Amino acid sequence: MLQILYRDSHLVVCVKPSDVLSQDGGAGSMPAMLKQELGAKEVYPVHRLDKAVGGVMVYALTAEAAAALSRAVQERTLEKRYLAVLRGVPAELQGELEDLLFHDKTKNKTYVVNRQRKGVKEAKLSYTVLQQEDGSTLVLVRLFTGRTHQIRVQFASRKLPLAGDGRYGGKTSGSLGLWSYGLSFPHPKTGKRLTFCHRPPQDAPWDRFSEKHLQTDPVW
């Protein structure tokens, strides 16, 4: 059974399990599962998470709500917060990372590059260190842009790969240390700002960190 955090006639906010497709992909995808769970005729994805990443997502239940939420994504009024587990310790307790990223669709891999060219996009995030434990670091991440594999590659390029991220230099054992912790966005009909947070599961790599840091209250 899916965890539903909020639902009305316009949208649903839920917790996507890890290793489930966030967009349309057959019976096991989130839209299909939500249709079955809610008895909804249509479920519209308006943002995405990598398959390996779990956490809070919002889906529209009408075409009008989908258009409004998609505008919120484009205008960056839909704000995202993530928890990430880094293999290593950043030099600074908080900071901003800015890079030029190129996503190779044939390899499904993103690279940091040093000059603008076709297909290259600017990427920016900020982070705050919450806890360090046994050479790993729990950070709260705010995304300013939503590039493919952005958090994973920006930290990996600084020799701080995410736990469990074999694609970008982390050890492949265990779940990927990335979780969609919170969303805040204007309601597509009323304009009222809605904010939702949900902590990651109590297993590796999250189980080494204290409960208070896994349920931190991000500043929006």
N, C-alpha and C positions, 0 to 999 in steps of 0.2 A: 504494500500500500504506500502510495506517495505521501510525503509530508506536505500538506497544504497550509501555508501561513496566512493567506488572505484570499478571499474570492468575492467578487460581485458580478453584475451582469456584463461588465466591460473587460475584466481582466482577472487573472489568477496569479498569485505569487506562491512559488513552491520551492522545494529543495530537490535539485537534481542529484541523483546518486552518481558516484564516479563510474566510469566505463559505460555510460549510457549516452547515446547521441542526443545533442540538444536540439537539433533541427530534424526535419522530416527524413526518415530513413527506415521506414517499415514498422512492423508491429512493436519492435522493442525501443523505438525512439520516444522521446519525451512528448511530442505532440500526440502520438498515437496512444500512449499511456494515459495522458491527461483527458483525451476524448473519452476513453473507457471509464476512467475514474470519475469524471464529472458528468458524463452523459451529454457532453457538448457536441454540437454539430461541427464546429470549426474551432481550431486552436492555431493562432498565428504567432510564430517566433518573431521577435523583434530585436534580439541580440543573441549571441552564441557563447558557448563555453567549449573548450576542447573536450573531447570524449573522456579523457582521463581525469578531468577536473570536475569536482562536485560543488554543490552549494546553491545559493539563492539565485533564482531566476524569475523573471516576469514574462508572462505570455498574454497576448490579447485574445479576447473572445469574440470580437467583432472587427470588421474591416475598418471602421472608423477609429476604434481604439488602437488598432495596429498602426494606422497612419500617424496618429498623434504620438504614440510611443516611439515610433521610428524617427519622428522629428526630434523628440527629446534626446534620442541617442546622437543624432547628427549635430544638434545644438549643444550637446554636452550638459544638458540639464538632468539627464539620467546619470547619476553618479554611482561609481562602483568602488567597493573596498574589498581587498583580498587579504588572506593570511597566507604566508609562504614560509617554508622551512628551507633555509640556505645551508649548504655544506661549506662551512667557513664562517668567518666573522668580518663584517664590513669595517672599514677603517673609521667611519663616522657613525654615530648613533642614529642620525637621521640625515636625509639628503634628497636631492633630486637627480634622476638619471635622464639624460637626453641623448638620443642616438638617431642615426639614419638607418632604417631597416629595409632589407630587400627580401621578399618571400618568394622562394623558388617553388612554384606549384607542382612541378614534376617530382621533386623530392619531398614536398611538403615540409620544408625546413626554411627557417628564417635566419638571415645573416646580418650582422652589423657591418656597414660599409662606410667609407670615408668621404664619399662625394655624391651629389645628386645626379641621378640619371633616371631613365624611364623605369617606372615600377618601384622606385625608392620613396619611402614615406617617413616623415618625422615621427618620432615616438618619444613620449615623455611620461614619467611616473615619479612619485615621491614615496619614500618609505620611512618608517620609524621602527627602530629595534625595540622589541618587547621583552625578549629574554634570550640569554645565551646558555647553552647546555651541552657539555661534552663535544665542543667543536662545531656545533650546529647553532643556528640563529633563527628565532621566530621573528618575522617582521610583518607589520601591517602596511599594506601597499595601497596607494591611491592612484588610479589610472586617470591620466588626462587625455590619452588617445587609446584607441582599441585596435591595435595591430595584432596580426596572427602570431601567436606564441610570444607576445611582447615581453611579459614578465620573465618568462623562462630564459629568453635569449639575452635580455639586457643584463640580468644578474650573471648568467653564465659567461658573458663576454668579459666580466670583471673577476673571473675565477671564483665565482660564488654560485655554482650550479644548484638547482633545486634538488632536494632529496628525491630519489627515485626517478630522476629524469635522465635516462640513458641516452636520449636523443641529443641532449645538450651537455653531456659530460658528468652527470650525476650517476651514482650507483643505480643499477636497474632493479635491485631488490626492493620490495615494498611499494606502497602506493605513492603516487606523485605528491610532493609536498606543496600543493597549491589548492586553495579553497576559496570559492566566491562567498565571502563572509557577509557582505551587506550591499543593499541597493537603496537608493533614495531617488524619487522621481515625482513629477507632478501627475496627479490623476488625470487621465485623458479626457474626462468629462467635466470634473469640478475644478481642476487646477490645484486642488489641495495636495501638499507634499506628503507623500507616504514614504516611510522608512522601515526597512526590515533587516534584521541580522539573524544569523544562525551559526552556531559554532560547528567546527568539523567533528567527525566521529572520534570516538575514544580508542583509536588504534594507531599503529605506526603510520607516519612519523610524528603524529600529534601527541601521542601519549607520554612523551618525555617532558612536555611543558606543563606549567601550572594552569589550573582551571581559570584563575582570574585573568590570565593573559589570553586564554582562548575565548573568553567572553568579554573582551575589552569593549568599551563604548567608543567607537570612532567619532572624531570631530568631523561633522559634515560642513 
